[in-house]
């Protein structure tokens, strides 16, 4: 009698576990589809387009990235992506398809201000190469997509959790895939720049945000004077 009772309980327990796993799998599948649909809907509503093939923004990218971008030139961006949100701030997103994952997106799109900046600097033949670039604020590492061979981008990030996320290729691969080299220093960007040799960086990008605002200590006269001292 006891054996039969045990067997019955084991069967019931197994059925309950199977149902729980089935429901959990269904919820995960639904969640995956929901998120993909939301991203697609949001991108479609924002009406973000890749720049035309003749754009200087595309020509400013490394050759392999420019070639990949040209295939989508002028098209609306509705691709599946990974996004990183922290509070009310979108810190970056990346296309998950291997053929497009090295393309800079969101605020860093080649047709945006930062894309035009790199395009302008590289179009100026009298401008020295961007051999050393400092970026205060890592996000998902999108700016690494602009690093060309022979260039080194140093990212300063105060939040170790952001560093872990941006450095995980299963989530975001900009740091790993960049054509130049990229390194990450954990800590306060202003303090780190204060220890850098004078005129060490060719370009300093302040890209740190908290609750949709740049931290005040990065906008003081002292901070701006430090940025000027560290660039050449």
Secondary structure, 3 states (H helix, E strand, C coil): CHHHHHHHHHHHHHHHHHHHHHHHHHHHHHHHHHHHHHHHHHHHHHCCECCCCCCHHHHCCCHHHHHHHHCCCCCECCCCEEEEEECCEEEEEEECCCCCCCCCCHHHCCCCHHHHHHHHHHHCCCCCCCCEEEEECCCCCHHHHHCCCCCEEEEEECCHHHHHHHCCCCCCCHHHHCCCEEEEEECCHHHHHHCCCCCCECEEEECCCECCECCHHHCCHHHHHHHHHHEC
